[in-house]
Amino acid sequence: MRIILTRGLVISFPSMPFSVYILYSKKLNRYYTGYSSDLKVRVEFHQNAETRKFTAKADDWELFFKLICTSEHQALSIEKHIKKMKSSQYIQNLAQYPEMTQKLLSKYP
């Protein structure tokens, strides 16, 4: 990320890497897929979600899987792909077989 100040000075800040993450709740036996540039803050948000949010239905969300991406676009594309699969078996396979994650990173550069 670059910020250009009024006198032409440029300050560069390193961009936060985006991650696709999957949370799991034993209580609901459900997965939740998302992406974020600050995974720690996002997981805390889900653990303390407001009642109108899906993740508020349980209080035992744990990080099941994460994949670090090169850009927000890549993270969003992979998140959509995982959600489109609509399969807990697919999600379990992602965690079990590293080659699946490599294929996703290659498919969505």
C-alpha positions in Angstrom: 0.0 0.0 0.0 1.3 3.5 -0.9 0.2 6.8 0.5 1.1 10.0 -1.3 1.3 13.0 0.9 0.6 16.6 -0.2 4.2 17.5 -0.8 4.8 14.6 -3.0 6.3 12.4 -0.3 5.5 8.7 -0.7 5.2 6.5 2.3 5.0 2.7 1.6 3.5 0.3 4.1 3.7 -3.4 3.5 0.4 -4.8 2.5 -1.1 -7.4 4.8 -1.3 -10.8 3.1 -4.9 -12.0 2.5 -5.9 -15.4 3.8 -8.8 -17.6 3.0 -9.9 -19.3 6.2 -12.4 -22.0 7.2 -13.8 -22.1 10.8 -15.4 -25.2 12.3 -18.0 -25.5 15.0 -18.4 -28.8 16.7 -21.6 -27.5 18.3 -23.2 -27.0 14.9 -21.1 -29.5 13.0 -20.7 -26.7 10.3 -18.0 -24.9 8.5 -17.7 -21.2 7.8 -15.6 -19.9 4.9 -14.3 -16.4 4.5 -11.3 -14.3 3.7 -9.5 -11.5 5.5 -6.3 -9.4 5.6 -6.1 -9.8 9.4 -7.0 -13.3 10.2 -6.6 -13.0 14.0 -9.0 -10.0 14.2 -11.5 -11.8 11.9 -11.5 -15.0 13.9 -12.1 -13.0 17.1 -14.9 -11.2 15.4 -16.6 -14.5 14.5 -16.1 -15.8 18.1 -17.9 -12.7 19.4 -20.4 -12.2 16.6 -23.6 -10.3 17.0 -26.8 -12.3 17.1 -27.8 -11.5 13.5 -24.6 -13.0 12.1 -24.3 -16.7 11.1 -21.4 -17.4 13.4 -23.3 -16.1 16.4 -25.2 -19.4 16.4 -22.2 -21.1 18.1 -19.5 -20.0 20.5 -16.9 -22.7 19.7 -15.6 -21.6 16.3 -12.0 -22.8 15.7 -9.7 -22.2 12.8 -9.8 -25.4 10.7 -7.9 -24.3 7.6 -6.1 -21.3 6.3 -4.5 -20.5 2.9 -2.3 -17.4 2.4 -2.9 -15.7 -0.9 -1.0 -13.2 -3.0 -3.8 -10.7 -3.4 -7.3 -9.8 -2.3 -8.6 -10.9 -5.7 -7.0 -14.3 -5.4 -8.4 -14.7 -1.8 -11.9 -13.7 -3.0 -11.8 -16.1 -6.0 -10.7 -19.0 -3.9 -13.3 -18.3 -1.2 -16.0 -18.2 -3.8 -14.7 -21.5 -5.3 -14.8 -23.2 -1.9 -18.3 -21.9 -1.1 -19.6 -23.0 -4.6 -18.4 -26.6 -3.8 -21.0 -26.8 -0.9 -19.2 -29.8 0.5 -17.8 -30.5 3.9 -15.9 -33.4 2.4 -14.2 -31.0 0.0 -13.3 -28.8 2.9 -11.9 -31.8 4.8 -9.9 -32.8 1.8 -8.4 -29.3 1.5 -6.9 -29.7 4.9 -5.8 -33.2 4.3 -4.3 -32.9 0.8 -1.8 -30.0 0.3 -1.8 -30.6 -3.5 -5.4 -29.4 -3.6 -4.4 -26.0 -2.1 -1.6 -25.7 -4.7 -4.1 -26.4 -7.5 -6.3 -23.6 -6.2 -3.4 -21.2 -6.0 -2.5 -22.1 -9.6 -6.1 -21.9 -10.9 -6.7 -18.4 -9.3 -3.4 -16.5 -9.7 
